[in-house]
């Protein structure tokens, strides 16, 4: 699957800068906060219907895509579709207040679609921190997934067992083929998690449990030695992953793990994880119902297991949630993806056992090149030999010389490739 990038950066002065393959364009973000604030409050209280959510999404869209930027965006979509590609839409906000808004509700009134559900416009967030952008590290098989389940006895009970079962079913084919290793930690103490992360170079870390955001901080609830809730703030939780270069993806299937401060930059669980250098983080910006959490896990892993990039898998998952739960609920816009990676492919090696090795593939390609060069050589020889001595004397010497040079070049290329194959 191929993509055309369309990145939107909004600076602290509400200036919009767009970078795309069709060039750069700029504009100004003008958002009427008095219109959206009551809707945001109703969404937070789970009292907004589909029409209100579309109203919010339309206001966000009009602000982020003023006329010239919208024209460039639509042209990019049309160009991508003509080449059977999708558009990778990345959003960057320098203002904490803008970053805290639920941009996953972006709604295009012309096409009657929420951009967060439309698989032709793959949507992710980007936090601009002074770290080198890097690919999600392609794992050597088997891909290693660590599932951490935290169920403190003094907090609401979650159907974590049911969610684990759905994840196992979604990945069953890959687990049976020894392409994925799935390890589970059910006693989620800080000690147990630290020890488990030391045992293997895990590629994916998935947390199921409770989370919250209050007093400008994000919290993840683990358990203590008495199986009671132990709150770990965003900075301490992110310290689990200090210096980890193998981890490509963290999934936080817990409430308000994607919530960020409207007043303070980099406050919140997801922001601190990105600052630790994690290439991709999936988290939730609202409280999430247990039933929706299970739909998320099922849809996400089934899509990821097919080799889709992370951002496409999230897009498919949002769409699946919208179909199963309904567009009149906020659930479909709850999952948020923050991705610093150049691309989101983490399961690219799943079919390696059925594919020829890289060496075999290279050898085959080189053999094809040789055959093609030999055909070119035969044709040139016929052309050269077809010119008798008398004609060579009277013909353009430069033309004959060029023919000889082409022959010499082809012979040299064939010799070089044959040496590489030995």
C-alpha positions in Angstrom: 0.0 0.0 0.0 1.4 3.4 -1.0 0.7 6.8 0.3 1.0 10.5 -0.5 1.9 12.6 2.6 -0.1 15.7 3.5 1.3 17.3 6.6 -0.5 20.2 8.3 1.5 22.3 10.9 -0.3 24.9 13.0 2.1 27.2 14.9 1.4 29.1 18.1 0.1 32.1 16.1 -2.5 30.0 14.3 -0.6 30.1 11.0 -1.1 27.0 9.0 1.7 25.5 6.8 1.0 22.5 4.6 3.6 20.3 3.0 2.7 17.8 0.3 4.0 16.2 -2.8 2.3 19.0 -4.8 4.2 21.7 -2.9 3.6 24.0 0.1 0.6 26.2 0.8 -0.2 28.3 3.8 -3.2 29.8 5.6 -4.6 31.0 8.9 -6.7 28.9 11.4 -9.8 30.6 12.5 -11.8 28.6 15.0 -14.9 29.8 16.8 -14.4 28.4 20.3 -17.7 29.6 21.5 -19.5 27.4 19.0 -17.4 24.2 19.7 -17.2 24.5 23.5 -20.8 23.5 24.3 -20.5 20.6 21.9 -17.2 19.4 23.4 -18.9 19.5 26.9 -21.8 17.4 25.6 -19.4 14.9 24.0 -17.5 14.6 27.3 -20.8 13.8 29.0 -21.8 11.3 26.3 -24.8 13.5 25.5 -23.9 14.5 21.9 -25.7 12.9 19.0 -24.5 12.3 15.4 -25.6 15.8 14.2 -23.8 17.6 17.0 -20.6 15.6 16.3 -20.8 16.4 12.6 -21.3 20.1 13.6 -18.1 19.9 15.7 -16.3 18.1 12.9 -17.3 20.6 10.3 -16.2 23.5 12.5 -12.8 21.8 12.9 -12.6 21.1 9.2 -13.4 24.6 8.1 -10.8 26.0 10.5 -8.0 23.6 9.5 -8.8 23.6 5.8 -9.5 27.2 4.6 -10.2 27.6 0.9 -6.7 27.3 -0.6 -5.6 24.5 1.7 -8.8 22.6 1.1 -8.2 22.9 -2.7 -4.7 21.5 -2.3 -6.0 18.7 0.0 -8.8 17.7 -2.5 -6.2 17.8 -5.4 -3.9 15.6 -3.4 -6.7 13.1 -2.7 -7.7 13.1 -6.4 -4.1 12.6 -7.4 -3.6 9.7 -5.0 -6.8 8.0 -6.1 -5.7 8.2 -9.7 -2.6 6.3 -8.7 -4.5 3.9 -6.5 -2.9 5.4 -3.4 -4.1 6.8 -0.1 -3.3 10.1 1.6 -1.4 10.0 4.9 -2.7 13.0 6.8 -0.4 14.2 9.6 -1.4 16.9 12.1 1.1 18.9 14.1 0.0 21.5 16.6 2.4 23.8 18.5 -0.3 25.2 20.7 -1.3 22.9 23.6 -4.8 24.2 23.5 -5.2 23.2 19.8 -3.5 19.8 20.4 -6.0 19.0 23.1 -9.0 19.2 20.7 -10.5 15.9 19.3 -9.4 16.3 15.7 -10.4 12.7 15.0 -13.9 14.2 14.6 -12.8 16.2 11.4 -15.8 16.0 9.1 -15.9 16.8 5.4 -19.5 18.0 4.7 -19.0 17.6 0.9 -18.4 13.9 1.1 -20.4 13.3 4.3 -17.4 11.5 5.9 -15.4 11.8 9.1 -11.8 11.9 8.1 -10.8 9.6 11.0 -12.9 6.8 9.5 -12.1 7.3 5.8 -9.4 4.8 4.8 -8.5 7.0 1.8 -7.2 9.7 4.3 -5.2 8.0 7.0 -5.1 10.3 10.0 -2.4 10.5 12.7 -1.0 13.1 15.1 2.6 14.2 15.3 4.3 15.7 18.3 7.3 17.8 17.3 10.0 17.0 19.7 13.8 17.2 19.1 14.2 13.5 18.2 15.2 12.0 14.9 12.2 10.6 13.0 12.7 6.9 12.4 10.9 4.0 10.9 9.1 1.5 13.2 11.8 -1.1 13.5 11.0 -4.1 11.3 11.1 -7.0 13.6 12.9 -10.2 12.9 10.4 -13.0 13.3 8.9 -13.9 15.5 7.4 -10.5 16.4 7.3 -10.1 20.1 4.2 -8.7 21.8 3.8 -8.0 25.5 0.3 -7.8 26.8 0.0 -6.2 30.3 -3.3 -6.6 32.1 -3.9 -4.5 35.2 -7.0 -5.3 37.3 -6.8 -3.6 40.7 -9.3 -5.1 43.1 -10.5 -1.7 44.2 -11.3 -0.3 40.7 -14.1 -1.2 38.3 -13.7 -4.7 36.9 -12.8 -5.0 33.2 -13.3 -7.9 30.9 -9.6 -8.1 30.3 -9.8 -11.9 29.8 -12.3 -11.4 27.0 -10.1 -8.8 25.4 -7.0 -11.1 25.6 -9.0 -13.8 24.0 -10.0 -11.6 21.1 -6.3 -10.6 20.6 -5.2 -14.2 20.6 -8.0 -15.1 18.0 -7.0 -12.2 15.8 -3.3 -13.3 15.8 -3.9 -17.0 15.9 -2.7 -17.7 12.4 0.6 -15.8 13.0 1.1 -17.4 16.5 0.5 -20.9 15.1 3.1 -20.2 12.4 5.6 -19.0 15.1 5.6 -15.5 13.4 4.3 -13.8 16.6 5.1 -14.5 20.3 2.4 -13.2 22.7 3.4 -13.0 26.3 1.0 -11.9 29.0 1.6 -10.2 32.4 -1.5 -10.4 34.7 0.2 -9.3 37.9 0.9 -5.8 36.7 3.3 -4.5 39.4 6.2 -2.2 38.4 8.6 -4.9 39.3 7.0 -7.6 37.1 6.8 -5.2 34.1 10.4 -4.1 34.4 11.6 -7.7 34.6 9.5 -8.8 31.6 10.8 -6.0 29.5 14.3 -7.1 30.3 13.7 -10.7 29.2 13.0 -10.0 25.5 13.3 -7.3 23.0 9.6 -6.7 22.7 8.3 -4.9 19.6 4.8 -4.1 20.8 3.6 -3.2 24.3 -0.1 -3.4 24.9 -1.7 -2.2 28.2 -5.2 -3.1 29.3 -6.5 -1.4 32.4 -7.5 2.0 33.9 -6.1 5.4 33.1 -7.0 9.0 33.9 -5.9 12.6 33.4 -6.2 15.2 36.1 -4.2 18.2 37.5 -2.3 18.4 34.2 -1.0 14.9 34.5 -1.8 11.5 32.9 -2.0 8.4 35.1 -1.8 4.7 34.5 -3.1 2.4 37.3 -1.0 -0.7 38.0 -1.2 -2.8 41.1 0.7 -2.9 44.4 1.7 -6.0 46.5 -1.9 -6.1 47.9 -3.5 -6.0 44.4 -4.8 -2.5 45.0 -4.5 0.3 42.5 -1.1 2.0 42.2 -1.2 5.2 40.2 1.9 5.8 38.0 2.1 9.3 36.6 2.9 9.9 32.9 6.6 10.6 33.4 7.2 7.5 35.6 5.2 5.3 33.3 7.3 6.5 30.3 10.4 5.5 32.2 9.6 1.8 31.6 10.8 2.4 28.0 13.9 4.6 28.5 16.5 3.6 25.9 14.4 0.9 24.3 15.2 0.8 20.6 13.3 -2.4 19.8 9.8 -1.1 20.8 7.9 0.2 17.8 4.4 0.5 19.1 2.7 1.1 22.4 -1.1 0.6 22.8 -2.9 2.0 25.8 -6.4 0.5 25.9 -7.4 2.5 28.9 -9.4 5.6 29.6 -8.1 9.1 28.8 -4.6 7.9 28.1 -4.4 10.2 25.0 -5.7 13.3 26.9 -3.2 16.1 26.8 -3.1 19.4 28.7 -4.7 22.4 27.0 -2.3 24.7 29.0 1.0 22.9 29.2 3.0 21.4 26.3 4.0 17.7 26.6 1.7 17.0 29.6 0.0 13.7 29.4 0.8 10.0 29.1 1.0 9.8 25.3 3.2 13.0 25.1 5.7 11.6 27.5 5.9 8.3 25.6 6.6 10.1 22.3 9.3 12.1 24.1 10.9 8.8 25.1 11.4 8.1 21.3 8.5 5.6 20.8 7.8 5.7 17.1 4.0 5.0 17.4 1.6 5.3 20.3 -2.1 4.4 20.2 -4.2 5.8 23.1 -7.7 6.9 24.1 -8.8 10.5 24.5 -12.0 9.7 26.3 -13.2 7.1 28.8 -13.9 4.0 26.8 -16.6 1.4 27.3 -15.5 -2.2 27.9 -17.5 -3.3 24.9 -15.8 -0.8 22.7 -12.4 -1.7 24.0 -12.9 -5.2 22.9 -14.1 -4.1 19.4 -10.9 -2.0 19.2 -8.6 -4.9 20.1 -10.3 -7.3 17.7 -10.4 -4.9 14.7 -7.0 -3.4 15.3 -5.1 -6.7 15.6 -7.0 -8.4 12.8 -6.0 -5.5 10.5 -2.5 -5.3 11.7 -2.0 -9.1 11.3 -2.7 -8.6 7.6 0.4 -6.5 7.3 -1.3 -3.1 7.2 0.6 0.0 8.5 -0.4 1.1 12.0 -2.1 4.3 10.8 -4.2 2.3 8.3 -5.1 -0.3 11.0 -6.3 2.5 13.3 -8.3 4.0 10.5 -10.0 0.7 9.8 -10.6 0.2 13.5 -12.3 3.6 13.9 -14.5 2.8 10.9 -15.3 -0.6 12.4 -16.3 1.0 15.8 -18.4 3.5 14.0 -20.3 0.7 12.2 -20.8 -1.5 15.3 -21.4 1.2 18.0 -22.8 4.0 15.7 -21.9 7.5 14.6 -24.1 8.9 17.3 -21.6 7.8 19.9 -18.1 9.4 20.4 -16.5 5.9 20.6 -15.2 5.9 17.0 -13.2 9.1 17.6 -11.8 7.9 20.9 -8.6 6.1 19.6 -5.8 8.5 18.8 -2.6 7.6 17.0 0.6 9.6 17.6 3.2 8.5 15.0 6.7 9.8 14.6 7.7 7.0 12.2 8.2 7.5 8.5 5.8 4.6 7.9 3.7 2.5 10.1 4.6 -1.0 9.0 5.5 -3.2 11.9 4.5 -6.7 10.6 6.2 -6.5 7.3 7.9 -9.9 7.7 4.8 -12.0 8.4 4.9 -13.8 5.1 8.7 -14.3 5.1 8.4 -18.1 5.3 6.4 -18.3 2.1 8.5 -15.7 0.3 12.0 -16.2 -1.1 14.8 -14.8 1.0 16.3 -11.4 0.2 19.4 -13.2 -1.3 17.1 -15.4 -3.5 15.1 -12.4 -4.6 18.2 -10.4 -5.5 19.6 -13.4 -7.4 16.4 -13.7 -9.4 16.4 -10.0 -10.2 20.0 -10.1 -11.3 19.4 -13.1 -13.6 16.5 -11.3 -15.2 18.8 -8.3 -15.8 21.4 -10.6 -17.4 18.8 -12.1 -19.8 17.6 -8.7 -20.8 21.2 -7.5 -21.4 22.0 -10.6 -23.5 19.0 -9.9 -25.7 20.2 -6.3 -26.2 23.7 -7.6 -27.0 22.4 -10.0 -29.6 20.4 -7.3 -31.3 23.3 -4.9 -31.4 25.6 -7.7 -32.7 23.2 -8.3 -35.6 23.1 -4.6 -36.3 26.8 -4.3 -36.2 27.5 -7.5 -38.3 24.9 -6.4 -40.8 27.1 -3.5 -41.8 29.7 -4.9 -44.3 33.2 -3.7 -44.5 32.5 -1.4 -47.5 29.5 0.3 -45.8 31.6 0.7 -42.6 34.2 2.6 -44.6 31.5 4.9 -46.2 29.1 5.1 -43.2 29.3 7.7 -40.5 32.3 6.7 -38.3 30.7 8.2 -35.2 27.6 5.9 -35.7 29.7 2.8 -36.0 31.8 3.9 -32.9 28.6 4.4 -30.8 27.5 0.9 -31.8 30.8 -0.5 -30.6 30.6 1.4 -27.3 27.1 0.2 -26.6 28.3 -3.4 -27.1 31.3 -3.0 -24.9 29.1 -1.4 -22.1 26.6 -4.3 -22.2 29.4 -6.9 -22.1 30.9 -5.2 -19.1 27.5 -5.0 -17.2 27.0 -8.8 -17.8 30.5 -9.6 -16.5 29.9 -7.5 -13.4 26.6 -9.1 -12.5 28.0 -12.6 -13.1 30.8 -11.8 -10.7 28.2 -10.7 -8.0 26.3 -13.9 -8.4 29.4 -16.1 -7.8 
